Every structure is written in C-alpha cells, then in structure tokens.
Amino acid sequence: MKALQWGIMSTAQIGQTQVIPAIQSSSNGEVAAIASSSGQATEVAEALSIPNVYESYEELLSDTTIDAVYIPLPNHLHKKWVIEAAKRGKHVLCEKPAALTADDTQEMVTICQEQGVTFMEAFMYQFHSQHERVRKIIASGEIGEVKLIKGSFSFYLEDRSGNIRADAKKGGGSLYDIGCYPIHAIRHILSTEPSSVQAHGEIDTERGIDLSVFAHMKMANGVHAMFDCSFDMSNRNEYEVIGSKGVIHVPRAYRPDVVNDGEGMIIVEVGGHSRTEIVKDDQYKNQVEHFANAVFEGQEPFYPGGQSVRNMKVIDACYESLKSGHRVMI
C-alpha cells in the first residue's frame, strides 16, 4: 500500500507523544522528516527514528519527497505556515485552533483550495467512535427530544510563566486552547450551528488571556447549549446530552488516550436505569489514516475547511461577547 510521506513542523510534545507515533503505526503513512527552529530536531529524530532532519521549516517544505505536513506550531504561527506549505504543494494537517480568527482561517482554506492541497484542522477527538455511537443513541429516540447539551474542558495550569498557553501574543488563552473542543463537540453532536452566544470569563489581566470562559449558546434548531473551559479548574473533558426522557454522559470526550488508553465511556440514564458502554479506539491513528486516504482519493476530508471556519466564527463571537458583555449573534 502506498504511504503518505509526512514532514513534521516543530518538536512540539503533542507531535512527539501522539501524532508521530500514530503516523508510524498507521497503515498508509510514514514520517519522513522533522524540522525545528529550536535546534532540537536531531535529538527528537533519533529518539523517534525519523530519517531526515531540517533546521528550518523552509528546508522541509523544499523537500520534494514530502507529501504532507503536520503543523503543531504555536497558534499565532498556523496561518503563515499553512499558507507557505500550501504554496509548496504540501497537504496540511494543522493543530487546533486553525488560526486566531475566522477570516484568517478562511484565507488559509481558500489558498489550500487554490493550490489543490488537502487541509484539515486536527480535532482528533472526533475520530473516536464513541461520538458516532452517541449520535446513534440520540437518533434512536432513546433519550427523547434533545433539550440541552453541555460541554466542559479544563485543567489546572500550574506554571503560567513562559507557557505558550498563557502568552497572549502567541494565541494563548483557554478558549483557543481547549474551549474550541466543547464548541466543536456541541456543533458535531447536534449537526447544527449556534445562532447566538453570550460568554463570561475570568481574565488574567497580567498576561491578557482568558483563564476561564463560561458560555451559553442558542442553537439554530432551538436546543440550548452551555460550555466552559478553564486553566484554573480540575481536569475535566466531557459533554452531556440531556433529552426529554434521558441523559447521555461522555466523561472522556476529548482525551481518552491520556489515562484510559483510548477507552471511551458512554453513560446512558433513562427512567431511573443506567447503563455504561465502553468504546475503545485510537483517535490519533484514525485521524492520520483518514487524512491520508482523503489525499490519495482526492476527496474532501470528514472535517473540511469550511467547518473550521464555522468553528472559528463561534470563537470570534465568544471573544466579542467577553469584550462587550452582551449576547452576540453569529
């Protein structure tokens, strides 16, 4: 089977611990090269058996044997390097958030389309089959009509000095880093878009970032949605779907790989009775295999660029609401 030749742009931990191993274990991809501006590429390449090393991103993009790049750079650099990669004819898997605004994301998506390359934002969690199972339970009518959906993603950020997540100039803040997940999950599970949002937050005035965001969204189909994200609360990565007859709780929604070895959990409560379904999967491997298949088949990926733009429009509206204190139409 043909293997997509990947170049990795940066030595970011998410690449080292998750995405590079996923590509190396995939059925249709190989990690051919890694580049870093920090001087750490050689060390990482040796540790992870990557054959080629470049000391700059430009050098990697000039390698004509590279088919696609994975970009886990700081958020503020996504736009620049996605566009540069597209102009060199490289397909692009870019970490979330795709960019810092919906307009920037649209520009990236448009250029990728013009250059004939595949672009996908790396919301890996959606490739875990527990979420499709949730959608099937909802569609079955078991919990009745959906009335409310709630999503949460939080962890306590211990060392905030020098951490890019807490650096406003680099696209830091809880909404960009982890709030994008429950926003995405709400849209994905309901297959509809929010029509308005009102957000409140806790701001780190010293660093100029949102430490926590708490938001209410009214969905286009009339369902109410609430989400929260935070660098200032205990670990949670979950969502809950509340219907007229029952409730679905997904307590390992976004990172079941961290402590549960990819084991997702779905808890369904109806009429005083509860059952738990365990769904094991490898969301990172599924993601990179899907992306490679989309490239080989010349098909739009499961999560196309237009969806990334729509997710960023919600984030834009949340920030606008935080600043104005008012509900914002989307």
KEVO-694834 format. One record per residue (C-alpha): residue number from 0; residue in three letters; x, z, y. Coordinates in Angstrom, 3 decimals, m for minus. Layout:
+-----+--------+----------+----------+----------+
: num : residu :       c1 :       c3 :       c2 :
+-----+--------+----------+----------+----------+
: NUM :    ALA :        X :        Z :        Y :
...
+-----+--------+----------+----------+----------+
END
This chain:
+-----+--------+----------+----------+----------+
: num : residu :       c1 :       c3 :       c2 :
+-----+--------+----------+----------+----------+
:   0 :    MET :    0.000 :    0.000 :    0.000 :
:   1 :    LYS :    1.193 :   m0.825 :    3.486 :
:   2 :    ALA :    2.317 :    2.186 :    5.527 :
:   3 :    LEU :    1.879 :    2.568 :    9.279 :
:   4 :    GLN :    5.272 :    3.275 :   10.866 :
:   5 :    TRP :    4.909 :    6.246 :   13.202 :
:   6 :    GLY :    7.039 :    7.371 :   16.128 :
:   7 :    ILE :    6.645 :   10.952 :   17.320 :
:   8 :    MET :    6.989 :   11.516 :   21.062 :
:   9 :    SER :    8.203 :   15.122 :   21.511 :
:  10 :    THR :    9.191 :   18.011 :   19.287 :
:  11 :    ALA :    6.008 :   19.977 :   20.058 :
:  12 :    GLN :    5.099 :   22.619 :   17.480 :
:  13 :    ILE :    1.751 :   21.026 :   16.606 :
:  14 :    GLY :    3.659 :   17.920 :   15.583 :
:  15 :    GLN :    6.267 :   19.799 :   13.572 :
:  16 :    THR :    3.869 :   22.101 :   11.768 :
:  17 :    GLN :    0.778 :   19.930 :   11.309 :
:  18 :    VAL :    0.801 :   16.261 :   12.252 :
:  19 :    ILE :    4.221 :   15.176 :   10.971 :
:  20 :    PRO :    3.647 :   16.828 :    7.551 :
:  21 :    ALA :    0.170 :   15.244 :    7.473 :
:  22 :    ILE :    1.585 :   11.766 :    8.065 :
:  23 :    GLN :    4.310 :   12.340 :    5.481 :
:  24 :    SER :    1.737 :   13.371 :    2.882 :
:  25 :    SER :   m0.698 :   10.586 :    3.786 :
:  26 :    SER :   m1.336 :    7.527 :    1.656 :
:  27 :    ASN :   m0.791 :    4.999 :    4.443 :
:  28 :    GLY :    1.729 :    6.337 :    6.943 :
:  29 :    GLU :    5.423 :    7.121 :    7.346 :
:  30 :    VAL :    7.229 :    8.987 :   10.125 :
:  31 :    ALA :    9.959 :    6.545 :   11.086 :
:  32 :    ALA :   11.314 :    8.138 :   14.264 :
:  33 :    ILE :   11.123 :   11.028 :   16.681 :
:  34 :    ALA :   12.119 :   11.222 :   20.338 :
:  35 :    SER :   12.591 :   14.135 :   22.697 :
:  36 :    SER :   13.842 :   14.677 :   26.211 :
:  37 :    SER :   14.847 :   18.261 :   25.331 :
:  38 :    GLY :   17.736 :   17.367 :   23.034 :
:  39 :    GLN :   16.009 :   18.938 :   20.012 :
:  40 :    ALA :   15.059 :   15.722 :   18.247 :
:  41 :    THR :   18.115 :   15.635 :   15.945 :
:  42 :    GLU :   17.530 :   19.159 :   14.691 :
:  43 :    VAL :   13.824 :   18.518 :   14.038 :
:  44 :    ALA :   14.551 :   15.166 :   12.398 :
:  45 :    GLU :   16.992 :   16.809 :    9.990 :
:  46 :    ALA :   14.563 :   19.609 :    9.157 :
:  47 :    LEU :   11.662 :   17.213 :    8.521 :
:  48 :    SER :   13.591 :   14.275 :    7.004 :
:  49 :    ILE :   12.823 :   11.814 :    9.804 :
:  50 :    PRO :   15.262 :    8.874 :    9.582 :
:  51 :    ASN :   15.595 :    7.807 :   13.222 :
:  52 :    VAL :   16.210 :    9.857 :   16.364 :
:  53 :    TYR :   15.942 :    8.841 :   20.001 :
:  54 :    GLU :   16.965 :   10.862 :   23.032 :
:  55 :    SER :   14.324 :    9.285 :   25.259 :
:  56 :    TYR :   10.734 :    8.116 :   24.877 :
:  57 :    GLU :   11.652 :    4.739 :   26.317 :
:  58 :    GLU :   14.121 :    4.143 :   23.467 :
:  59 :    LEU :   11.499 :    4.967 :   20.855 :
:  60 :    LEU :    8.977 :    2.645 :   22.479 :
:  61 :    SER :   11.579 :   m0.142 :   22.416 :
:  62 :    ASP :   11.901 :    0.127 :   18.636 :
:  63 :    THR :   10.016 :   m2.905 :   17.347 :
:  64 :    THR :    9.637 :   m1.400 :   13.856 :
:  65 :    ILE :    7.363 :    1.354 :   15.204 :
:  66 :    ASP :    3.654 :    0.512 :   14.859 :
:  67 :    ALA :    2.070 :    3.627 :   16.371 :
:  68 :    VAL :    2.997 :    6.739 :   18.297 :
:  69 :    TYR :    1.708 :   10.282 :   18.239 :
:  70 :    ILE :    1.808 :   11.940 :   21.677 :
:  71 :    PRO :    1.679 :   15.769 :   21.771 :
:  72 :    LEU :    3.278 :   15.997 :   25.227 :
:  73 :    PRO :    2.055 :   18.416 :   27.926 :
:  74 :    ASN :   m1.383 :   17.410 :   29.207 :
:  75 :    HIS :   m0.210 :   16.024 :   32.549 :
:  76 :    LEU :    2.063 :   13.511 :   30.792 :
:  77 :    HIS :   m0.560 :   11.993 :   28.487 :
:  78 :    LYS :   m1.717 :    9.273 :   30.861 :
:  79 :    LYS :    1.771 :    7.999 :   31.707 :
:  80 :    TRP :    2.988 :    7.744 :   28.141 :
:  81 :    VAL :   m0.228 :    6.415 :   26.615 :
:  82 :    ILE :   m0.085 :    3.562 :   29.113 :
:  83 :    GLU :    3.636 :    2.978 :   28.519 :
:  84 :    ALA :    3.087 :    2.939 :   24.755 :
:  85 :    ALA :    0.167 :    0.520 :   25.040 :
:  86 :    LYS :    2.214 :   m1.847 :   27.189 :
:  87 :    ARG :    4.849 :   m1.880 :   24.414 :
:  88 :    GLY :    2.176 :   m2.780 :   21.862 :
:  89 :    LYS :    2.074 :    0.612 :   20.151 :
:  90 :    HIS :   m1.145 :    2.080 :   18.794 :
:  91 :    VAL :   m1.701 :    5.590 :   20.158 :
:  92 :    LEU :   m2.897 :    8.897 :   18.729 :
:  93 :    CYS :   m2.848 :   11.283 :   21.700 :
:  94 :    GLU :   m3.389 :   15.023 :   21.655 :
:  95 :    LYS :   m6.391 :   16.502 :   23.423 :
:  96 :    PRO :   m7.314 :   16.571 :   26.215 :
:  97 :    ALA :   m6.768 :   12.825 :   26.556 :
:  98 :    ALA :   m5.946 :   13.260 :   30.248 :
:  99 :    LEU :   m6.851 :   15.529 :   33.176 :
: 100 :    THR :   m9.866 :   13.577 :   34.456 :
: 101 :    ALA :  m12.446 :   11.163 :   33.086 :
: 102 :    ASP :  m11.207 :    8.460 :   35.478 :
: 103 :    ASP :   m7.653 :    8.761 :   34.138 :
: 104 :    THR :   m8.967 :    8.655 :   30.578 :
: 105 :    GLN :  m10.993 :    5.529 :   31.331 :
: 106 :    GLU :   m7.891 :    3.860 :   32.794 :
: 107 :    MET :   m5.923 :    4.695 :   29.634 :
: 108 :    VAL :   m8.680 :    3.424 :   27.349 :
: 109 :    THR :   m9.076 :    0.208 :   29.335 :
: 110 :    ILE :   m5.350 :   m0.572 :   29.248 :
: 111 :    CYS :   m5.212 :    0.080 :   25.492 :
: 112 :    GLN :   m8.112 :   m2.328 :   25.036 :
: 113 :    GLU :   m6.441 :   m4.959 :   27.228 :
: 114 :    GLN :   m3.222 :   m4.626 :   25.241 :
: 115 :    GLY :   m5.064 :   m4.870 :   21.933 :
: 116 :    VAL :   m3.924 :   m1.486 :   20.621 :
: 117 :    THR :   m5.939 :    1.268 :   18.982 :
: 118 :    PHE :   m6.341 :    4.507 :   20.949 :
: 119 :    MET :   m7.698 :    7.787 :   19.635 :
: 120 :    GLU :   m7.731 :   11.309 :   21.029 :
: 121 :    ALA :   m6.620 :   13.794 :   18.388 :
: 122 :    PHE :   m9.669 :   16.009 :   17.900 :
: 123 :    MET :   m8.561 :   16.649 :   14.332 :
: 124 :    TYR :  m11.233 :   19.261 :   13.563 :
: 125 :    GLN :  m13.966 :   16.578 :   13.392 :
: 126 :    PHE :  m12.283 :   15.103 :   10.312 :
: 127 :    HIS :  m13.037 :   18.234 :    8.286 :
: 128 :    SER :  m16.055 :   17.511 :    6.079 :
: 129 :    GLN :  m17.717 :   20.866 :    6.829 :
: 130 :    HIS :  m19.129 :   19.362 :   10.046 :
: 131 :    GLU :  m20.793 :   16.437 :    8.316 :
: 132 :    ARG :  m22.296 :   18.962 :    5.919 :
: 133 :    VAL :  m23.709 :   20.881 :    8.917 :
: 134 :    ARG :  m25.246 :   17.684 :   10.273 :
: 135 :    LYS :  m26.879 :   17.026 :    6.894 :
: 136 :    ILE :  m28.331 :   20.547 :    6.748 :
: 137 :    ILE :  m29.801 :   20.061 :   10.230 :
: 138 :    ALA :  m31.199 :   16.648 :    9.282 :
: 139 :    SER :  m32.813 :   18.117 :    6.150 :
: 140 :    GLY :  m35.034 :   20.293 :    8.346 :
: 141 :    GLU :  m33.930 :   23.486 :    6.592 :
: 142 :    ILE :  m33.394 :   25.409 :    9.849 :
: 143 :    GLY :  m36.287 :   23.702 :   11.622 :
: 144 :    GLU :  m36.004 :   22.219 :   15.079 :
: 145 :    VAL :  m32.689 :   22.925 :   16.806 :
: 146 :    LYS :  m33.235 :   25.046 :   19.903 :
: 147 :    LEU :  m29.764 :   26.311 :   20.796 :
: 148 :    ILE :  m26.135 :   25.654 :   19.920 :
: 149 :    LYS :  m23.260 :   27.959 :   20.836 :
: 150 :    GLY :  m19.534 :   27.324 :   20.551 :
: 151 :    SER :  m16.502 :   29.564 :   21.119 :
: 152 :    PHE :  m12.739 :   29.158 :   21.011 :
: 153 :    SER :  m10.442 :   31.932 :   22.183 :
: 154 :    PHE :   m7.150 :   33.694 :   21.556 :
: 155 :    TYR :   m5.120 :   36.216 :   23.480 :
: 156 :    LEU :   m2.192 :   34.504 :   25.213 :
: 157 :    GLU :    0.489 :   37.179 :   25.144 :
: 158 :    ASP :    3.374 :   35.652 :   27.082 :
: 159 :    ARG :    1.998 :   33.718 :   30.022 :
: 160 :    SER :    5.235 :   33.210 :   31.936 :
: 161 :    GLY :    6.832 :   29.886 :   31.063 :
: 162 :    ASN :    4.000 :   28.853 :   28.753 :
: 163 :    ILE :    2.711 :   25.343 :   29.494 :
: 164 :    ARG :   m0.829 :   26.540 :   28.693 :
: 165 :    ALA :   m0.573 :   28.765 :   31.767 :
: 166 :    ASP :    1.072 :   26.175 :   34.036 :
: 167 :    ALA :   m1.458 :   24.565 :   36.380 :
: 168 :    LYS :    0.954 :   21.743 :   37.251 :
: 169 :    LYS :    1.114 :   20.727 :   33.595 :
: 170 :    GLY :   m2.632 :   20.730 :   32.965 :
: 171 :    GLY :   m2.846 :   24.335 :   31.835 :
: 172 :    GLY :   m5.963 :   26.466 :   31.536 :
: 173 :    SER :   m8.314 :   27.494 :   28.756 :
: 174 :    LEU :  m10.841 :   24.717 :   29.416 :
: 175 :    TYR :   m8.309 :   21.912 :   28.937 :
: 176 :    ASP :   m6.532 :   23.599 :   26.039 :
: 177 :    ILE :   m9.369 :   24.940 :   23.887 :
: 178 :    GLY :  m12.674 :   24.626 :   25.781 :
: 179 :    CYS :  m12.586 :   20.905 :   25.028 :
: 180 :    TYR :  m13.288 :   21.775 :   21.362 :
: 181 :    PRO :  m16.672 :   23.527 :   21.655 :
: 182 :    ILE :  m17.720 :   20.911 :   24.223 :
: 183 :    HIS :  m16.837 :   18.231 :   21.713 :
: 184 :    ALA :  m18.480 :   20.077 :   18.810 :
: 185 :    ILE :  m21.749 :   20.506 :   20.688 :
: 186 :    ARG :  m21.839 :   16.799 :   21.512 :
: 187 :    HIS :  m20.767 :   15.809 :   17.998 :
: 188 :    ILE :  m23.158 :   18.017 :   16.024 :
: 189 :    LEU :  m26.165 :   17.120 :   18.198 :
: 190 :    SER :  m25.199 :   13.448 :   18.683 :
: 191 :    THR :  m26.267 :   13.669 :   22.302 :
: 192 :    GLU :  m24.768 :   14.290 :   25.732 :
: 193 :    PRO :  m25.230 :   17.134 :   28.219 :
: 194 :    SER :  m27.221 :   16.258 :   31.311 :
: 195 :    SER :  m26.034 :   19.241 :   33.355 :
: 196 :    VAL :  m23.675 :   22.201 :   33.213 :
: 197 :    GLN :  m23.188 :   25.465 :   35.026 :
: 198 :    ALA :  m19.875 :   27.211 :   34.461 :
: 199 :    HIS :  m18.465 :   30.582 :   35.434 :
: 200 :    GLY :  m14.886 :   31.652 :   34.940 :
: 201 :    GLU :  m12.140 :   34.190 :   35.181 :
: 202 :    ILE :   m9.296 :   32.719 :   37.222 :
: 203 :    ASP :   m5.634 :   33.733 :   37.107 :
: 204 :    THR :   m5.008 :   33.453 :   40.848 :
: 205 :    GLU :   m1.264 :   33.895 :   40.430 :
: 206 :    ARG :   m0.959 :   30.855 :   38.166 :
: 207 :    GLY :   m4.004 :   28.910 :   39.364 :
: 208 :    ILE :   m5.548 :   28.445 :   35.923 :
: 209 :    ASP :   m8.828 :   29.374 :   34.290 :
: 210 :    LEU :   m8.193 :   32.223 :   31.842 :
: 211 :    SER :  m11.793 :   32.127 :   30.594 :
: 212 :    VAL :  m14.803 :   29.859 :   31.062 :
: 213 :    PHE :  m18.439 :   30.633 :   30.196 :
: 214 :    ALA :  m20.884 :   27.750 :   30.474 :
: 215 :    HIS :  m24.487 :   26.703 :   29.873 :
: 216 :    MET :  m25.323 :   23.068 :   29.246 :
: 217 :    LYS :  m28.706 :   21.390 :   29.088 :
: 218 :    MET :  m28.544 :   18.566 :   26.578 :
: 219 :    ALA :  m30.297 :   15.240 :   27.065 :
: 220 :    ASN :  m32.529 :   15.949 :   24.048 :
: 221 :    GLY :  m33.724 :   19.230 :   25.562 :
: 222 :    VAL :  m31.577 :   21.551 :   23.438 :
: 223 :    HIS :  m29.765 :   24.349 :   25.261 :
: 224 :    ALA :  m26.032 :   24.777 :   24.665 :
: 225 :    MET :  m23.606 :   27.534 :   25.558 :
: 226 :    PHE :  m19.866 :   27.701 :   25.125 :
: 227 :    ASP :  m16.990 :   29.944 :   26.048 :
: 228 :    CYS :  m13.225 :   29.596 :   25.870 :
: 229 :    SER :  m10.526 :   32.071 :   26.749 :
: 230 :    PHE :   m6.835 :   33.006 :   26.742 :
: 231 :    ASP :   m7.962 :   36.593 :   27.319 :
: 232 :    MET :  m10.032 :   37.408 :   24.214 :
: 233 :    SER :   m9.515 :   37.867 :   20.497 :
: 234 :    ASN :   m9.175 :   34.920 :   18.080 :
: 235 :    ARG :  m12.436 :   33.038 :   17.534 :
: 236 :    ASN :  m13.002 :   29.386 :   16.654 :
: 237 :    GLU :  m16.656 :   28.953 :   15.759 :
: 238 :    TYR :  m20.026 :   27.467 :   16.510 :
: 239 :    GLU :  m23.603 :   28.395 :   15.674 :
: 240 :    VAL :  m26.716 :   26.242 :   15.475 :
: 241 :    ILE :  m29.990 :   28.110 :   15.993 :
: 242 :    GLY :  m33.186 :   26.451 :   14.837 :
: 243 :    SER :  m36.859 :   27.396 :   14.822 :
: 244 :    LYS :  m36.594 :   28.518 :   11.163 :
: 245 :    GLY :  m32.975 :   29.441 :   10.592 :
: 246 :    VAL :  m29.351 :   29.585 :   11.719 :
: 247 :    ILE :  m26.115 :   27.842 :   10.720 :
: 248 :    HIS :  m22.878 :   29.655 :   11.496 :
: 249 :    VAL :  m19.482 :   27.937 :   11.159 :
: 250 :    PRO :  m16.826 :   30.653 :   11.666 :
: 251 :    ARG :  m13.755 :   28.471 :   11.009 :
: 252 :    ALA :  m14.807 :   25.471 :   13.003 :
: 253 :    TYR :  m11.639 :   24.154 :   14.641 :
: 254 :    ARG :   m8.602 :   25.606 :   12.866 :
: 255 :    PRO :   m9.480 :   26.428 :    9.257 :
: 256 :    ASP :   m5.891 :   25.457 :    8.470 :
: 257 :    VAL :   m4.316 :   28.408 :   10.298 :
: 258 :    VAL :   m5.108 :   31.276 :    7.923 :
: 259 :    ASN :   m7.566 :   29.731 :    5.478 :
: 260 :    ASP :   m5.551 :   26.798 :    4.071 :
: 261 :    GLY :   m8.144 :   24.264 :    5.203 :
: 262 :    GLU :  m11.071 :   26.201 :    3.754 :
: 263 :    GLY :  m14.128 :   25.794 :    5.961 :
: 264 :    MET :  m17.154 :   28.059 :    5.727 :
: 265 :    ILE :  m20.826 :   27.386 :    6.468 :
: 266 :    ILE :  m23.246 :   30.325 :    6.517 :
: 267 :    VAL :  m26.940 :   29.413 :    6.447 :
: 268 :    GLU :  m29.602 :   32.060 :    7.125 :
: 269 :    VAL :  m33.262 :   31.177 :    6.628 :
: 270 :    GLY :  m36.231 :   33.513 :    6.112 :
: 271 :    GLY :  m34.119 :   36.605 :    5.602 :
: 272 :    HIS :  m31.952 :   34.926 :    2.960 :
: 273 :    SER :  m28.331 :   33.926 :    3.423 :
: 274 :    ARG :  m26.007 :   31.601 :    1.548 :
: 275 :    THR :  m22.400 :   30.624 :    2.108 :
: 276 :    GLU :  m20.957 :   27.203 :    1.411 :
: 277 :    ILE :  m17.173 :   26.767 :    1.159 :
: 278 :    VAL :  m15.800 :   23.356 :    2.067 :
: 279 :    LYS :  m12.076 :   22.756 :    1.602 :
: 280 :    ASP :  m10.452 :   19.809 :    3.340 :
: 281 :    ASP :   m7.293 :   18.621 :    5.101 :
: 282 :    GLN :   m8.375 :   17.658 :    8.603 :
: 283 :    TYR :   m4.938 :   16.566 :    9.823 :
: 284 :    LYS :   m4.307 :   14.304 :    6.835 :
: 285 :    ASN :   m7.827 :   12.873 :    7.117 :
: 286 :    GLN :   m7.236 :   12.160 :   10.797 :
: 287 :    VAL :   m3.971 :   10.248 :   10.406 :
: 288 :    GLU :   m5.223 :    8.305 :    7.382 :
: 289 :    HIS :   m8.375 :    7.329 :    9.269 :
: 290 :    PHE :   m6.339 :    6.227 :   12.280 :
: 291 :    ALA :   m4.005 :    4.106 :   10.151 :
: 292 :    ASN :   m6.960 :    2.495 :    8.368 :
: 293 :    ALA :   m8.559 :    1.666 :   11.724 :
: 294 :    VAL :   m5.316 :   m0.035 :   12.804 :
: 295 :    PHE :   m4.947 :   m2.016 :    9.569 :
: 296 :    GLU :   m8.588 :   m3.079 :    9.516 :
: 297 :    GLY :   m8.738 :   m3.869 :   13.225 :
: 298 :    GLN :  m11.742 :   m1.578 :   13.542 :
: 299 :    GLU :  m12.646 :    0.919 :   16.241 :
: 300 :    PRO :  m11.845 :    4.462 :   15.075 :
: 301 :    PHE :  m14.538 :    7.022 :   14.244 :
: 302 :    TYR :  m13.842 :    8.661 :   17.611 :
: 303 :    PRO :  m13.369 :    5.762 :   20.068 :
: 304 :    GLY :  m12.038 :    5.902 :   23.601 :
: 305 :    GLY :  m15.482 :    5.851 :   25.197 :
: 306 :    GLN :  m16.226 :    9.177 :   23.530 :
: 307 :    SER :  m13.043 :   10.654 :   25.001 :
: 308 :    VAL :  m14.193 :    9.549 :   28.443 :
: 309 :    ARG :  m17.560 :   11.246 :   27.930 :
: 310 :    ASN :  m15.936 :   14.492 :   26.789 :
: 311 :    MET :  m13.709 :   14.456 :   29.869 :
: 312 :    LYS :  m16.739 :   13.898 :   32.115 :
: 313 :    VAL :  m18.113 :   17.209 :   30.849 :
: 314 :    ILE :  m14.791 :   18.942 :   31.548 :
: 315 :    ASP :  m14.741 :   17.419 :   35.050 :
: 316 :    ALA :  m18.257 :   18.744 :   35.642 :
: 317 :    CYS :  m17.276 :   22.217 :   34.404 :
: 318 :    TYR :  m14.399 :   22.374 :   36.876 :
: 319 :    GLU :  m16.674 :   21.127 :   39.655 :
: 320 :    SER :  m19.179 :   23.851 :   38.792 :
: 321 :    LEU :  m16.443 :   26.505 :   38.725 :
: 322 :    LYS :  m15.398 :   25.496 :   42.239 :
: 323 :    SER :  m18.881 :   25.136 :   43.720 :
: 324 :    GLY :  m20.684 :   27.914 :   41.879 :
: 325 :    HIS :  m23.595 :   25.526 :   41.288 :
: 326 :    ARG :  m25.062 :   23.601 :   38.363 :
: 327 :    VAL :  m23.630 :   20.106 :   38.183 :
: 328 :    MET :  m25.416 :   17.023 :   36.884 :
: 329 :    ILE :  m23.391 :   14.855 :   34.509 :
+-----+--------+----------+----------+----------+
END
